[in-house]
Amino acid sequence: MGVVPHPQPSDPSRPPTAATLRWIEECLGTGSRVKLVRPLVGGLAHVNHALLVESRAGTAHRFVLRRWARREWSLTDLEFSPEREIAALALLAGCRLPTPSLVAADPSGAYCDAPALLITRLPGHAPRPASGDLPEYLIQLAAALLPVHALEGAPTMPPYTPHNRLTVQTPPRHATRPWLWERAFEVVSGPPPEAAPRFIHRDYEPDNTLWSSGRLTGVVDWDRASYGPIAVDIAHMRCNLGLRYGIAAADRFTADFDQVCGGYEHDPYWDLRCVVDLLPGGGSPVLEADVPLLEDYLKALLAQLGTPAHR
């Protein structure tokens, strides 16, 4: 489960139009032909398709077409634009972490049916670690962040801003332990811990990573990349791991990051901020089925803060 909120998922069955496919062929040179178009699962803000394109010489190339095709994106997610991802991919071109490369862009949707990016397709699949593989999986997730946070040129990216501006501080509609949410609001309403800003993914979670034979082969979906505290990336991954595998996995990931980076002290403020960002002020309402998991996670976080998690 990804934890960055969006109002509605995009429709993955919506194929690219004939005009969009012609744009791709023109960008790749005379005689190029799109031979295969396949929808990719996942993705809330975008419609993503895997493409096989054959050049005039008969060489096959694998790409991904990313389209900002959800109708509401310009009203709710305008800051997470194609231009932002273009800037991120330009900086990532100098990163040793495998990331997509930009091939062509139509950020205004002048040629395609929606704003679109054509990027290289990395090898690998969504993570499917067995229980015994979890320790190795976690340490690779931790190590992958080091070259990201070390990127030069980070100040050129938009600054990190929370999704939820805290104008509404109300527990989700299906909350069974509202006091947990109320206490989380109290904590995140205070000033955030001081932290030096770096280049951050901003949406770092398992489903934005690719794997093959137990090895991490790439990190994707960079439209939310920002200039901000690295704790945002740690907290975002911790939340996803905590909901999927339990708080012990989240803590193990933090310990692994501390080990690989040579020293890191995580402030639970950022974990609470990550959860609060899921509420209506930060995007879509939390689904009823997710509330018990989120409340268990909040309870564990507040316990780590030494805050009573009960009434």
Secondary structure, DSSP 8 states (H G I E B T S, - for coil): ---S--SS---TT----HHHHHHHHHHT-TT-EEEEEEE-S--SS-EEEEEEEE-TTS-EEEEEEEE---TTHHHHSTTS-HHHHHHHHHHHTT-SS----EEEEETT-SSSSS-EEEEE--S-B-----GGGHHHHHHHHHHHHHHHHT-TTGGGS-B---S--SS-----TT-S-HHHHHHHHHHHTS-------EEE-SS--GGGEEEETTEEEEE---TT-EEE-HHHHHHHHHHHHHHHH-HHHHHHHHHHHHHHHT-----THHHHHHHHTTSGGGSS---GGGHHHHHHHHHHHHHHTT-----
